Amino acid sequence: MITIVLNHIKGKALVFTGHSLGGSIASLAALHYLCILSSSSTYAPAPSVLCVTFGSSLLGNKAPSKAILREQWADSFCHVMS
């Protein structure tokens, strides 16, 4: 199923967004999508991905944070909180 979706949106920019729990789910979905793109040469060049969340809870610990920094995905995430 995911392959069908990836082929349909191939080469297009993608935005994940959500509020509260939906923001956490959007972040996880964006991370999953970025992982799929980075592990497959089929989808190169990788389309731009943006994840914007509003009031979502924090995800994970230092390990996911280090992985996001290592893969240079930090620019793909914007978390808005007040």
mmJSON file of the N, C-alpha and C atoms, coordinates in Angstrom:
{"data_MODEL":{"atom_site":{
"group_PDB":["ATOM","ATOM","ATOM","ATOM","ATOM","ATOM","ATOM","ATOM","ATOM","ATOM","ATOM","ATOM","ATOM","ATOM","ATOM","ATOM","ATOM","ATOM","ATOM","ATOM","ATOM","ATOM","ATOM","ATOM","ATOM","ATOM","ATOM","ATOM","ATOM","ATOM","ATOM","ATOM","ATOM","ATOM","ATOM","ATOM","ATOM","ATOM","ATOM","ATOM","ATOM","ATOM","ATOM","ATOM","ATOM","ATOM","ATOM","ATOM","ATOM","ATOM","ATOM","ATOM","ATOM","ATOM","ATOM","ATOM","ATOM","ATOM","ATOM","ATOM","ATOM","ATOM","ATOM","ATOM","ATOM","ATOM","ATOM","ATOM","ATOM","ATOM","ATOM","ATOM","ATOM","ATOM","ATOM","ATOM","ATOM","ATOM","ATOM","ATOM","ATOM","ATOM","ATOM","ATOM","ATOM","ATOM","ATOM","ATOM","ATOM","ATOM","ATOM","ATOM","ATOM","ATOM","ATOM","ATOM","ATOM","ATOM","ATOM","ATOM","ATOM","ATOM","ATOM","ATOM","ATOM","ATOM","ATOM","ATOM","ATOM","ATOM","ATOM","ATOM","ATOM","ATOM","ATOM","ATOM","ATOM","ATOM","ATOM","ATOM","ATOM","ATOM","ATOM","ATOM","ATOM","ATOM","ATOM","ATOM","ATOM","ATOM","ATOM","ATOM","ATOM","ATOM","ATOM","ATOM","ATOM","ATOM","ATOM","ATOM","ATOM","ATOM","ATOM","ATOM","ATOM","ATOM","ATOM","ATOM","ATOM","ATOM","ATOM","ATOM","ATOM","ATOM","ATOM","ATOM","ATOM","ATOM","ATOM","ATOM","ATOM","ATOM","ATOM","ATOM","ATOM","ATOM","ATOM","ATOM","ATOM","ATOM","ATOM","ATOM","ATOM","ATOM","ATOM","ATOM","ATOM","ATOM","ATOM","ATOM","ATOM","ATOM","ATOM","ATOM","ATOM","ATOM","ATOM","ATOM","ATOM","ATOM","ATOM","ATOM","ATOM","ATOM","ATOM","ATOM","ATOM","ATOM","ATOM","ATOM","ATOM","ATOM","ATOM","ATOM","ATOM","ATOM","ATOM","ATOM","ATOM","ATOM","ATOM","ATOM","ATOM","ATOM","ATOM","ATOM","ATOM","ATOM","ATOM","ATOM","ATOM","ATOM","ATOM","ATOM","ATOM","ATOM","ATOM","ATOM","ATOM","ATOM","ATOM","ATOM","ATOM","ATOM","ATOM","ATOM","ATOM","ATOM","ATOM","ATOM","ATOM","ATOM","ATOM","ATOM","ATOM","ATOM"],
"id":[1,2,3,4,5,6,7,8,9,10,11,12,13,14,15,16,17,18,19,20,21,22,23,24,25,26,27,28,29,30,31,32,33,34,35,36,37,38,39,40,41,42,43,44,45,46,47,48,49,50,51,52,53,54,55,56,57,58,59,60,61,62,63,64,65,66,67,68,69,70,71,72,73,74,75,76,77,78,79,80,81,82,83,84,85,86,87,88,89,90,91,92,93,94,95,96,97,98,99,100,101,102,103,104,105,106,107,108,109,110,111,112,113,114,115,116,117,118,119,120,121,122,123,124,125,126,127,128,129,130,131,132,133,134,135,136,137,138,139,140,141,142,143,144,145,146,147,148,149,150,151,152,153,154,155,156,157,158,159,160,161,162,163,164,165,166,167,168,169,170,171,172,173,174,175,176,177,178,179,180,181,182,183,184,185,186,187,188,189,190,191,192,193,194,195,196,197,198,199,200,201,202,203,204,205,206,207,208,209,210,211,212,213,214,215,216,217,218,219,220,221,222,223,224,225,226,227,228,229,230,231,232,233,234,235,236,237,238,239,240,241,242,243,244,245,246],
"type_symbol":["N","C","C","N","C","C","N","C","C","N","C","C","N","C","C","N","C","C","N","C","C","N","C","C","N","C","C","N","C","C","N","C","C","N","C","C","N","C","C","N","C","C","N","C","C","N","C","C","N","C","C","N","C","C","N","C","C","N","C","C","N","C","C","N","C","C","N","C","C","N","C","C","N","C","C","N","C","C","N","C","C","N","C","C","N","C","C","N","C","C","N","C","C","N","C","C","N","C","C","N","C","C","N","C","C","N","C","C","N","C","C","N","C","C","N","C","C","N","C","C","N","C","C","N","C","C","N","C","C","N","C","C","N","C","C","N","C","C","N","C","C","N","C","C","N","C","C","N","C","C","N","C","C","N","C","C","N","C","C","N","C","C","N","C","C","N","C","C","N","C","C","N","C","C","N","C","C","N","C","C","N","C","C","N","C","C","N","C","C","N","C","C","N","C","C","N","C","C","N","C","C","N","C","C","N","C","C","N","C","C","N","C","C","N","C","C","N","C","C","N","C","C","N","C","C","N","C","C","N","C","C","N","C","C","N","C","C","N","C","C","N","C","C","N","C","C"],
"label_atom_id":["N","CA","C","N","CA","C","N","CA","C","N","CA","C","N","CA","C","N","CA","C","N","CA","C","N","CA","C","N","CA","C","N","CA","C","N","CA","C","N","CA","C","N","CA","C","N","CA","C","N","CA","C","N","CA","C","N","CA","C","N","CA","C","N","CA","C","N","CA","C","N","CA","C","N","CA","C","N","CA","C","N","CA","C","N","CA","C","N","CA","C","N","CA","C","N","CA","C","N","CA","C","N","CA","C","N","CA","C","N","CA","C","N","CA","C","N","CA","C","N","CA","C","N","CA","C","N","CA","C","N","CA","C","N","CA","C","N","CA","C","N","CA","C","N","CA","C","N","CA","C","N","CA","C","N","CA","C","N","CA","C","N","CA","C","N","CA","C","N","CA","C","N","CA","C","N","CA","C","N","CA","C","N","CA","C","N","CA","C","N","CA","C","N","CA","C","N","CA","C","N","CA","C","N","CA","C","N","CA","C","N","CA","C","N","CA","C","N","CA","C","N","CA","C","N","CA","C","N","CA","C","N","CA","C","N","CA","C","N","CA","C","N","CA","C","N","CA","C","N","CA","C","N","CA","C","N","CA","C","N","CA","C","N","CA","C","N","CA","C","N","CA","C","N","CA","C","N","CA","C","N","CA","C","N","CA","C"],
"label_alt_id":[null,null,null,null,null,null,null,null,null,null,null,null,null,null,null,null,null,null,null,null,null,null,null,null,null,null,null,null,null,null,null,null,null,null,null,null,null,null,null,null,null,null,null,null,null,null,null,null,null,null,null,null,null,null,null,null,null,null,null,null,null,null,null,null,null,null,null,null,null,null,null,null,null,null,null,null,null,null,null,null,null,null,null,null,null,null,null,null,null,null,null,null,null,null,null,null,null,null,null,null,null,null,null,null,null,null,null,null,null,null,null,null,null,null,null,null,null,null,null,null,null,null,null,null,null,null,null,null,null,null,null,null,null,null,null,null,null,null,null,null,null,null,null,null,null,null,null,null,null,null,null,null,null,null,null,null,null,null,null,null,null,null,null,null,null,null,null,null,null,null,null,null,null,null,null,null,null,null,null,null,null,null,null,null,null,null,null,null,null,null,null,null,null,null,null,null,null,null,null,null,null,null,null,null,null,null,null,null,null,null,null,null,null,null,null,null,null,null,null,null,null,null,null,null,null,null,null,null,null,null,null,null,null,null,null,null,null,null,null,null,null,null,null,null,null,null],
"label_comp_id":["MET","MET","MET","ILE","ILE","ILE","THR","THR","THR","ILE","ILE","ILE","VAL","VAL","VAL","LEU","LEU","LEU","ASN","ASN","ASN","HIS","HIS","HIS","ILE","ILE","ILE","LYS","LYS","LYS","GLY","GLY","GLY","LYS","LYS","LYS","ALA","ALA","ALA","LEU","LEU","LEU","VAL","VAL","VAL","PHE","PHE","PHE","THR","THR","THR","GLY","GLY","GLY","HIS","HIS","HIS","SER","SER","SER","LEU","LEU","LEU","GLY","GLY","GLY","GLY","GLY","GLY","SER","SER","SER","ILE","ILE","ILE","ALA","ALA","ALA","SER","SER","SER","LEU","LEU","LEU","ALA","ALA","ALA","ALA","ALA","ALA","LEU","LEU","LEU","HIS","HIS","HIS","TYR","TYR","TYR","LEU","LEU","LEU","CYS","CYS","CYS","ILE","ILE","ILE","LEU","LEU","LEU","SER","SER","SER","SER","SER","SER","SER","SER","SER","SER","SER","SER","THR","THR","THR","TYR","TYR","TYR","ALA","ALA","ALA","PRO","PRO","PRO","ALA","ALA","ALA","PRO","PRO","PRO","SER","SER","SER","VAL","VAL","VAL","LEU","LEU","LEU","CYS","CYS","CYS","VAL","VAL","VAL","THR","THR","THR","PHE","PHE","PHE","GLY","GLY","GLY","SER","SER","SER","SER","SER","SER","LEU","LEU","LEU","LEU","LEU","LEU","GLY","GLY","GLY","ASN","ASN","ASN","LYS","LYS","LYS","ALA","ALA","ALA","PRO","PRO","PRO","SER","SER","SER","LYS","LYS","LYS","ALA","ALA","ALA","ILE","ILE","ILE","LEU","LEU","LEU","ARG","ARG","ARG","GLU","GLU","GLU","GLN","GLN","GLN","TRP","TRP","TRP","ALA","ALA","ALA","ASP","ASP","ASP","SER","SER","SER","PHE","PHE","PHE","CYS","CYS","CYS","HIS","HIS","HIS","VAL","VAL","VAL","MET","MET","MET","SER","SER","SER"],
"label_asym_id":["A","A","A","A","A","A","A","A","A","A","A","A","A","A","A","A","A","A","A","A","A","A","A","A","A","A","A","A","A","A","A","A","A","A","A","A","A","A","A","A","A","A","A","A","A","A","A","A","A","A","A","A","A","A","A","A","A","A","A","A","A","A","A","A","A","A","A","A","A","A","A","A","A","A","A","A","A","A","A","A","A","A","A","A","A","A","A","A","A","A","A","A","A","A","A","A","A","A","A","A","A","A","A","A","A","A","A","A","A","A","A","A","A","A","A","A","A","A","A","A","A","A","A","A","A","A","A","A","A","A","A","A","A","A","A","A","A","A","A","A","A","A","A","A","A","A","A","A","A","A","A","A","A","A","A","A","A","A","A","A","A","A","A","A","A","A","A","A","A","A","A","A","A","A","A","A","A","A","A","A","A","A","A","A","A","A","A","A","A","A","A","A","A","A","A","A","A","A","A","A","A","A","A","A","A","A","A","A","A","A","A","A","A","A","A","A","A","A","A","A","A","A","A","A","A","A","A","A","A","A","A","A","A","A","A","A","A","A","A","A","A","A","A","A","A","A"],
"label_entity_id":["1","1","1","1","1","1","1","1","1","1","1","1","1","1","1","1","1","1","1","1","1","1","1","1","1","1","1","1","1","1","1","1","1","1","1","1","1","1","1","1","1","1","1","1","1","1","1","1","1","1","1","1","1","1","1","1","1","1","1","1","1","1","1","1","1","1","1","1","1","1","1","1","1","1","1","1","1","1","1","1","1","1","1","1","1","1","1","1","1","1","1","1","1","1","1","1","1","1","1","1","1","1","1","1","1","1","1","1","1","1","1","1","1","1","1","1","1","1","1","1","1","1","1","1","1","1","1","1","1","1","1","1","1","1","1","1","1","1","1","1","1","1","1","1","1","1","1","1","1","1","1","1","1","1","1","1","1","1","1","1","1","1","1","1","1","1","1","1","1","1","1","1","1","1","1","1","1","1","1","1","1","1","1","1","1","1","1","1","1","1","1","1","1","1","1","1","1","1","1","1","1","1","1","1","1","1","1","1","1","1","1","1","1","1","1","1","1","1","1","1","1","1","1","1","1","1","1","1","1","1","1","1","1","1","1","1","1","1","1","1","1","1","1","1","1","1"],
"label_seq_id":[1,1,1,2,2,2,3,3,3,4,4,4,5,5,5,6,6,6,7,7,7,8,8,8,9,9,9,10,10,10,11,11,11,12,12,12,13,13,13,14,14,14,15,15,15,16,16,16,17,17,17,18,18,18,19,19,19,20,20,20,21,21,21,22,22,22,23,23,23,24,24,24,25,25,25,26,26,26,27,27,27,28,28,28,29,29,29,30,30,30,31,31,31,32,32,32,33,33,33,34,34,34,35,35,35,36,36,36,37,37,37,38,38,38,39,39,39,40,40,40,41,41,41,42,42,42,43,43,43,44,44,44,45,45,45,46,46,46,47,47,47,48,48,48,49,49,49,50,50,50,51,51,51,52,52,52,53,53,53,54,54,54,55,55,55,56,56,56,57,57,57,58,58,58,59,59,59,60,60,60,61,61,61,62,62,62,63,63,63,64,64,64,65,65,65,66,66,66,67,67,67,68,68,68,69,69,69,70,70,70,71,71,71,72,72,72,73,73,73,74,74,74,75,75,75,76,76,76,77,77,77,78,78,78,79,79,79,80,80,80,81,81,81,82,82,82],
"pdbx_PDB_ins_code":[null,null,null,null,null,null,null,null,null,null,null,null,null,null,null,null,null,null,null,null,null,null,null,null,null,null,null,null,null,null,null,null,null,null,null,null,null,null,null,null,null,null,null,null,null,null,null,null,null,null,null,null,null,null,null,null,null,null,null,null,null,null,null,null,null,null,null,null,null,null,null,null,null,null,null,null,null,null,null,null,null,null,null,null,null,null,null,null,null,null,null,null,null,null,null,null,null,null,null,null,null,null,null,null,null,null,null,null,null,null,null,null,null,null,null,null,null,null,null,null,null,null,null,null,null,null,null,null,null,null,null,null,null,null,null,null,null,null,null,null,null,null,null,null,null,null,null,null,null,null,null,null,null,null,null,null,null,null,null,null,null,null,null,null,null,null,null,null,null,null,null,null,null,null,null,null,null,null,null,null,null,null,null,null,null,null,null,null,null,null,null,null,null,null,null,null,null,null,null,null,null,null,null,null,null,null,null,null,null,null,null,null,null,null,null,null,null,null,null,null,null,null,null,null,null,null,null,null,null,null,null,null,null,null,null,null,null,null,null,null,null,null,null,null,null,null],
"Cartn_x":[0.819,0.0,0.86,1.891,2.742,3.451,3.789,4.455,3.542,2.269,1.308,1.229,1.157,1.093,2.375,3.528,4.806,4.944,4.492,4.543,3.609,2.489,1.518,2.035,2.78,3.256,4.718,5.264,6.68,7.038,8.076,8.573,7.813,6.762,5.975,6.371,6.276,6.529,5.395,5.725,4.742,4.791,3.608,3.508,2.698,3.269,2.579,2.242,1.033,0.66,-0.339,-0.388,-1.333,-1.277,-2.306,-2.408,-2.497,-1.781,-1.792,-1.364,-2.19,-1.826,-1.637,-2.421,-2.271,-0.912,-0.355,0.983,2.047,1.88,2.823,2.756,1.554,1.381,1.96,1.763,2.327,3.854,4.452,5.91,6.405,5.718,6.108,5.936,4.852,4.619,5.691,6.071,7.115,8.453,8.774,10.019,10.013,8.885,8.776,8.965,8.33,8.437,9.88,10.538,11.933,12.847,12.578,13.372,13.21,11.972,11.73,12.468,12.385,13.053,14.562,15.124,16.586,17.113,16.284,16.755,16.48,15.826,15.469,15.972,16.683,17.151,16.059,14.958,13.848,13.232,13.245,12.569,13.536,14.753,15.737,15.47,15.638,15.974,14.767,15.056,13.994,13.209,11.879,11.078,11.185,10.846,10.922,9.789,10.127,9.183,9.183,7.989,7.849,6.822,7.152,6.231,6.029,4.798,4.46,3.457,3.805,2.902,2.547,1.387,0.893,0.531,1.279,0.986,1.111,2.008,2.161,3.133,2.998,3.916,5.272,6.283,7.617,7.7,8.513,8.662,10.048,10.103,11.376,12.29,13.577,14.619,15.791,17.009,18.173,18.433,18.088,18.379,17.678,16.354,15.727,16.244,16.52,17.042,18.389,19.268,20.582,20.443,19.499,19.289,18.803,17.893,17.391,18.513,19.358,20.494,21.503,21.774,22.743,22.293,21.012,20.468,20.166,20.359,20.121,18.661,17.752,16.322,15.721,16.523,15.993,15.247,15.669,14.999,13.613,13.291,11.981,10.901,11.268,10.319,10.177,8.947,8.652,7.569,7.918,6.97,6.58,5.293,4.79,4.13,4.587,4.024,3.9,2.927,2.825,2.649],
"Cartn_y":[-1.196,0.0,1.256,1.292,2.486,2.741,1.697,1.853,2.547,2.218,2.859,4.353,4.694,6.104,6.822,6.214,6.839,7.065,6.129,6.306,7.411,7.579,8.61,10.019,10.187,11.512,11.74,10.862,10.93,12.302,12.922,14.198,15.419,15.238,16.364,16.684,17.963,18.362,17.824,17.494,16.893,17.601,17.953,18.614,17.732,17.459,16.741,17.778,17.752,18.711,18.092,18.659,18.165,18.972,18.806,19.499,18.466,18.723,17.867,16.44,15.444,14.068,13.905,14.619,14.59,15.103,16.057,16.561,15.507,14.749,13.658,12.598,12.287,11.308,11.832,13.127,13.741,13.665,13.901,13.813,12.399,11.415,10.021,9.634,10.095,9.79,10.44,11.674,12.361,11.639,11.216,10.463,9.156,8.467,7.205,7.451,8.489,8.833,9.188,9.979,10.349,9.122,8.195,6.953,6.133,6.038,5.295,5.955,7.278,7.987,7.816,7.87,7.787,6.384,5.366,3.999,3.482,4.29,3.843,4.818,4.308,5.155,5.351,4.634,4.743,6.132,6.774,8.048,9.227,9.023,10.103,10.923,12.226,13.013,13.1,13.141,13.15,14.456,14.364,15.582,16.292,17.572,18.301,17.843,17.718,17.28,18.32,18.709,19.653,19.104,19.144,18.718,19.888,20.384,21.499,20.989,21.121,20.663,21.826,21.729,22.759,22.119,22.46,21.958,20.463,19.846,18.391,18.06,16.875,16.423,16.078,16.027,15.682,14.189,13.849,12.449,11.944,10.762,10.075,10.696,10.364,10.838,11.319,11.182,11.663,10.874,9.617,8.785,9.288,9.516,10.049,11.444,12.24,13.588,13.532,12.662,12.509,11.977,11.064,10.512,11.587,12.437,13.527,14.487,14.798,15.686,15.021,13.736,13.011,12.958,12.727,12.623,13.986,15.052,16.435,16.662,16.172,16.331,17.427,18.075,19.049,20.187,20.575,21.657,21.264,20.005,19.532,19.611,20.024,20.031,21.414,21.803,23.059,22.758,22.903,22.625,23.947,24.273,25.525,25.223,25.935,25.779,27.155,27.291,28.57,28.296],
"Cartn_z":[0.0,0.0,0.0,0.83,0.912,-0.413,-1.138,-2.431,-3.432,-3.402,-4.299,-4.004,-2.726,-2.33,-2.729,-2.466,-2.808,-4.307,-5.106,-6.559,-7.022,-6.336,-6.709,-6.412,-5.317,-4.929,-5.3,-6.098,-6.472,-7.049,-6.467,-6.959,-6.472,-5.681,-5.185,-3.748,-3.394,-2.005,-1.133,0.105,1.0,2.346,2.887,4.182,5.119,6.287,7.35,8.414,8.936,9.971,10.932,12.135,13.117,14.393,15.218,16.498,17.615,18.699,19.875,19.501,19.745,19.406,17.902,17.119,15.667,15.228,15.982,15.685,15.919,16.982,17.259,16.172,15.737,14.667,13.362,13.093,11.886,11.917,13.075,13.202,12.932,13.498,13.272,11.807,11.189,9.775,8.905,9.218,8.457,8.615,9.831,10.051,9.267,9.284,8.545,7.049,6.542,5.121,4.761,5.607,5.352,5.375,6.283,6.345,5.075,4.582,3.345,2.182,2.1,1.011,1.058,2.259,2.371,2.091,2.287,2.08,0.665,-0.154,-1.494,-2.54,-3.527,-4.616,-5.668,-5.544,-6.492,-6.469,-5.298,-5.136,-5.174,-5.663,-5.755,-7.005,-6.98,-5.792,-4.859,-3.583,-2.585,-2.643,-2.643,-2.64,-1.291,-1.27,-0.009,0.913,2.185,3.202,4.315,4.766,5.866,6.839,8.119,9.164,10.116,10.196,11.08,12.105,13.385,14.437,15.35,15.967,16.868,18.203,19.249,20.585,20.74,20.001,20.12,21.246,21.772,22.818,22.2,23.038,22.568,22.281,21.285,20.893,21.259,21.789,21.977,23.001,22.85,23.746,22.895,23.399,22.654,21.368,21.341,20.162,18.891,18.91,17.697,17.335,18.355,18.116,17.403,17.869,17.23,15.804,15.589,14.249,13.29,13.753,12.908,12.557,13.517,13.245,12.314,12.531,11.71,10.244,10.031,8.677,8.05,8.826,8.378,7.993,8.834,8.622,9.503,10.343,11.3,10.611,9.427,8.7,8.2,8.274,7.804,8.876,10.104,11.218,11.825,12.102,12.793,13.834,15.109,16.182,16.833,16.817,17.366,18.71,19.752,21.088,21.728,22.617,23.348,24.821],
"occupancy":[1.0,1.0,1.0,1.0,1.0,1.0,1.0,1.0,1.0,1.0,1.0,1.0,1.0,1.0,1.0,1.0,1.0,1.0,1.0,1.0,1.0,1.0,1.0,1.0,1.0,1.0,1.0,1.0,1.0,1.0,1.0,1.0,1.0,1.0,1.0,1.0,1.0,1.0,1.0,1.0,1.0,1.0,1.0,1.0,1.0,1.0,1.0,1.0,1.0,1.0,1.0,1.0,1.0,1.0,1.0,1.0,1.0,1.0,1.0,1.0,1.0,1.0,1.0,1.0,1.0,1.0,1.0,1.0,1.0,1.0,1.0,1.0,1.0,1.0,1.0,1.0,1.0,1.0,1.0,1.0,1.0,1.0,1.0,1.0,1.0,1.0,1.0,1.0,1.0,1.0,1.0,1.0,1.0,1.0,1.0,1.0,1.0,1.0,1.0,1.0,1.0,1.0,1.0,1.0,1.0,1.0,1.0,1.0,1.0,1.0,1.0,1.0,1.0,1.0,1.0,1.0,1.0,1.0,1.0,1.0,1.0,1.0,1.0,1.0,1.0,1.0,1.0,1.0,1.0,1.0,1.0,1.0,1.0,1.0,1.0,1.0,1.0,1.0,1.0,1.0,1.0,1.0,1.0,1.0,1.0,1.0,1.0,1.0,1.0,1.0,1.0,1.0,1.0,1.0,1.0,1.0,1.0,1.0,1.0,1.0,1.0,1.0,1.0,1.0,1.0,1.0,1.0,1.0,1.0,1.0,1.0,1.0,1.0,1.0,1.0,1.0,1.0,1.0,1.0,1.0,1.0,1.0,1.0,1.0,1.0,1.0,1.0,1.0,1.0,1.0,1.0,1.0,1.0,1.0,1.0,1.0,1.0,1.0,1.0,1.0,1.0,1.0,1.0,1.0,1.0,1.0,1.0,1.0,1.0,1.0,1.0,1.0,1.0,1.0,1.0,1.0,1.0,1.0,1.0,1.0,1.0,1.0,1.0,1.0,1.0,1.0,1.0,1.0,1.0,1.0,1.0,1.0,1.0,1.0,1.0,1.0,1.0,1.0,1.0,1.0,1.0,1.0,1.0,1.0,1.0,1.0],
"B_iso_or_equiv":[0.0,0.0,0.0,0.0,0.0,0.0,0.0,0.0,0.0,0.0,0.0,0.0,0.0,0.0,0.0,0.0,0.0,0.0,0.0,0.0,0.0,0.0,0.0,0.0,0.0,0.0,0.0,0.0,0.0,0.0,0.0,0.0,0.0,0.0,0.0,0.0,0.0,0.0,0.0,0.0,0.0,0.0,0.0,0.0,0.0,0.0,0.0,0.0,0.0,0.0,0.0,0.0,0.0,0.0,0.0,0.0,0.0,0.0,0.0,0.0,0.0,0.0,0.0,0.0,0.0,0.0,0.0,0.0,0.0,0.0,0.0,0.0,0.0,0.0,0.0,0.0,0.0,0.0,0.0,0.0,0.0,0.0,0.0,0.0,0.0,0.0,0.0,0.0,0.0,0.0,0.0,0.0,0.0,0.0,0.0,0.0,0.0,0.0,0.0,0.0,0.0,0.0,0.0,0.0,0.0,0.0,0.0,0.0,0.0,0.0,0.0,0.0,0.0,0.0,0.0,0.0,0.0,0.0,0.0,0.0,0.0,0.0,0.0,0.0,0.0,0.0,0.0,0.0,0.0,0.0,0.0,0.0,0.0,0.0,0.0,0.0,0.0,0.0,0.0,0.0,0.0,0.0,0.0,0.0,0.0,0.0,0.0,0.0,0.0,0.0,0.0,0.0,0.0,0.0,0.0,0.0,0.0,0.0,0.0,0.0,0.0,0.0,0.0,0.0,0.0,0.0,0.0,0.0,0.0,0.0,0.0,0.0,0.0,0.0,0.0,0.0,0.0,0.0,0.0,0.0,0.0,0.0,0.0,0.0,0.0,0.0,0.0,0.0,0.0,0.0,0.0,0.0,0.0,0.0,0.0,0.0,0.0,0.0,0.0,0.0,0.0,0.0,0.0,0.0,0.0,0.0,0.0,0.0,0.0,0.0,0.0,0.0,0.0,0.0,0.0,0.0,0.0,0.0,0.0,0.0,0.0,0.0,0.0,0.0,0.0,0.0,0.0,0.0,0.0,0.0,0.0,0.0,0.0,0.0,0.0,0.0,0.0,0.0,0.0,0.0,0.0,0.0,0.0,0.0,0.0,0.0],
"pdbx_formal_charge":[null,null,null,null,null,null,null,null,null,null,null,null,null,null,null,null,null,null,null,null,null,null,null,null,null,null,null,null,null,null,null,null,null,null,null,null,null,null,null,null,null,null,null,null,null,null,null,null,null,null,null,null,null,null,null,null,null,null,null,null,null,null,null,null,null,null,null,null,null,null,null,null,null,null,null,null,null,null,null,null,null,null,null,null,null,null,null,null,null,null,null,null,null,null,null,null,null,null,null,null,null,null,null,null,null,null,null,null,null,null,null,null,null,null,null,null,null,null,null,null,null,null,null,null,null,null,null,null,null,null,null,null,null,null,null,null,null,null,null,null,null,null,null,null,null,null,null,null,null,null,null,null,null,null,null,null,null,null,null,null,null,null,null,null,null,null,null,null,null,null,null,null,null,null,null,null,null,null,null,null,null,null,null,null,null,null,null,null,null,null,null,null,null,null,null,null,null,null,null,null,null,null,null,null,null,null,null,null,null,null,null,null,null,null,null,null,null,null,null,null,null,null,null,null,null,null,null,null,null,null,null,null,null,null,null,null,null,null,null,null,null,null,null,null,null,null],
"auth_seq_id":[1,1,1,2,2,2,3,3,3,4,4,4,5,5,5,6,6,6,7,7,7,8,8,8,9,9,9,10,10,10,11,11,11,12,12,12,13,13,13,14,14,14,15,15,15,16,16,16,17,17,17,18,18,18,19,19,19,20,20,20,21,21,21,22,22,22,23,23,23,24,24,24,25,25,25,26,26,26,27,27,27,28,28,28,29,29,29,30,30,30,31,31,31,32,32,32,33,33,33,34,34,34,35,35,35,36,36,36,37,37,37,38,38,38,39,39,39,40,40,40,41,41,41,42,42,42,43,43,43,44,44,44,45,45,45,46,46,46,47,47,47,48,48,48,49,49,49,50,50,50,51,51,51,52,52,52,53,53,53,54,54,54,55,55,55,56,56,56,57,57,57,58,58,58,59,59,59,60,60,60,61,61,61,62,62,62,63,63,63,64,64,64,65,65,65,66,66,66,67,67,67,68,68,68,69,69,69,70,70,70,71,71,71,72,72,72,73,73,73,74,74,74,75,75,75,76,76,76,77,77,77,78,78,78,79,79,79,80,80,80,81,81,81,82,82,82],
"auth_comp_id":["MET","MET","MET","ILE","ILE","ILE","THR","THR","THR","ILE","ILE","ILE","VAL","VAL","VAL","LEU","LEU","LEU","ASN","ASN","ASN","HIS","HIS","HIS","ILE","ILE","ILE","LYS","LYS","LYS","GLY","GLY","GLY","LYS","LYS","LYS","ALA","ALA","ALA","LEU","LEU","LEU","VAL","VAL","VAL","PHE","PHE","PHE","THR","THR","THR","GLY","GLY","GLY","HIS","HIS","HIS","SER","SER","SER","LEU","LEU","LEU","GLY","GLY","GLY","GLY","GLY","GLY","SER","SER","SER","ILE","ILE","ILE","ALA","ALA","ALA","SER","SER","SER","LEU","LEU","LEU","ALA","ALA","ALA","ALA","ALA","ALA","LEU","LEU","LEU","HIS","HIS","HIS","TYR","TYR","TYR","LEU","LEU","LEU","CYS","CYS","CYS","ILE","ILE","ILE","LEU","LEU","LEU","SER","SER","SER","SER","SER","SER","SER","SER","SER","SER","SER","SER","THR","THR","THR","TYR","TYR","TYR","ALA","ALA","ALA","PRO","PRO","PRO","ALA","ALA","ALA","PRO","PRO","PRO","SER","SER","SER","VAL","VAL","VAL","LEU","LEU","LEU","CYS","CYS","CYS","VAL","VAL","VAL","THR","THR","THR","PHE","PHE","PHE","GLY","GLY","GLY","SER","SER","SER","SER","SER","SER","LEU","LEU","LEU","LEU","LEU","LEU","GLY","GLY","GLY","ASN","ASN","ASN","LYS","LYS","LYS","ALA","ALA","ALA","PRO","PRO","PRO","SER","SER","SER","LYS","LYS","LYS","ALA","ALA","ALA","ILE","ILE","ILE","LEU","LEU","LEU","ARG","ARG","ARG","GLU","GLU","GLU","GLN","GLN","GLN","TRP","TRP","TRP","ALA","ALA","ALA","ASP","ASP","ASP","SER","SER","SER","PHE","PHE","PHE","CYS","CYS","CYS","HIS","HIS","HIS","VAL","VAL","VAL","MET","MET","MET","SER","SER","SER"],
"auth_asym_id":["A","A","A","A","A","A","A","A","A","A","A","A","A","A","A","A","A","A","A","A","A","A","A","A","A","A","A","A","A","A","A","A","A","A","A","A","A","A","A","A","A","A","A","A","A","A","A","A","A","A","A","A","A","A","A","A","A","A","A","A","A","A","A","A","A","A","A","A","A","A","A","A","A","A","A","A","A","A","A","A","A","A","A","A","A","A","A","A","A","A","A","A","A","A","A","A","A","A","A","A","A","A","A","A","A","A","A","A","A","A","A","A","A","A","A","A","A","A","A","A","A","A","A","A","A","A","A","A","A","A","A","A","A","A","A","A","A","A","A","A","A","A","A","A","A","A","A","A","A","A","A","A","A","A","A","A","A","A","A","A","A","A","A","A","A","A","A","A","A","A","A","A","A","A","A","A","A","A","A","A","A","A","A","A","A","A","A","A","A","A","A","A","A","A","A","A","A","A","A","A","A","A","A","A","A","A","A","A","A","A","A","A","A","A","A","A","A","A","A","A","A","A","A","A","A","A","A","A","A","A","A","A","A","A","A","A","A","A","A","A","A","A","A","A","A","A"],
"auth_atom_id":["N","CA","C","N","CA","C","N","CA","C","N","CA","C","N","CA","C","N","CA","C","N","CA","C","N","CA","C","N","CA","C","N","CA","C","N","CA","C","N","CA","C","N","CA","C","N","CA","C","N","CA","C","N","CA","C","N","CA","C","N","CA","C","N","CA","C","N","CA","C","N","CA","C","N","CA","C","N","CA","C","N","CA","C","N","CA","C","N","CA","C","N","CA","C","N","CA","C","N","CA","C","N","CA","C","N","CA","C","N","CA","C","N","CA","C","N","CA","C","N","CA","C","N","CA","C","N","CA","C","N","CA","C","N","CA","C","N","CA","C","N","CA","C","N","CA","C","N","CA","C","N","CA","C","N","CA","C","N","CA","C","N","CA","C","N","CA","C","N","CA","C","N","CA","C","N","CA","C","N","CA","C","N","CA","C","N","CA","C","N","CA","C","N","CA","C","N","CA","C","N","CA","C","N","CA","C","N","CA","C","N","CA","C","N","CA","C","N","CA","C","N","CA","C","N","CA","C","N","CA","C","N","CA","C","N","CA","C","N","CA","C","N","CA","C","N","CA","C","N","CA","C","N","CA","C","N","CA","C","N","CA","C","N","CA","C","N","CA","C","N","CA","C","N","CA","C","N","CA","C","N","CA","C","N","CA","C"],
"pdbx_PDB_model_num":[1,1,1,1,1,1,1,1,1,1,1,1,1,1,1,1,1,1,1,1,1,1,1,1,1,1,1,1,1,1,1,1,1,1,1,1,1,1,1,1,1,1,1,1,1,1,1,1,1,1,1,1,1,1,1,1,1,1,1,1,1,1,1,1,1,1,1,1,1,1,1,1,1,1,1,1,1,1,1,1,1,1,1,1,1,1,1,1,1,1,1,1,1,1,1,1,1,1,1,1,1,1,1,1,1,1,1,1,1,1,1,1,1,1,1,1,1,1,1,1,1,1,1,1,1,1,1,1,1,1,1,1,1,1,1,1,1,1,1,1,1,1,1,1,1,1,1,1,1,1,1,1,1,1,1,1,1,1,1,1,1,1,1,1,1,1,1,1,1,1,1,1,1,1,1,1,1,1,1,1,1,1,1,1,1,1,1,1,1,1,1,1,1,1,1,1,1,1,1,1,1,1,1,1,1,1,1,1,1,1,1,1,1,1,1,1,1,1,1,1,1,1,1,1,1,1,1,1,1,1,1,1,1,1,1,1,1,1,1,1,1,1,1,1,1,1]
}}}
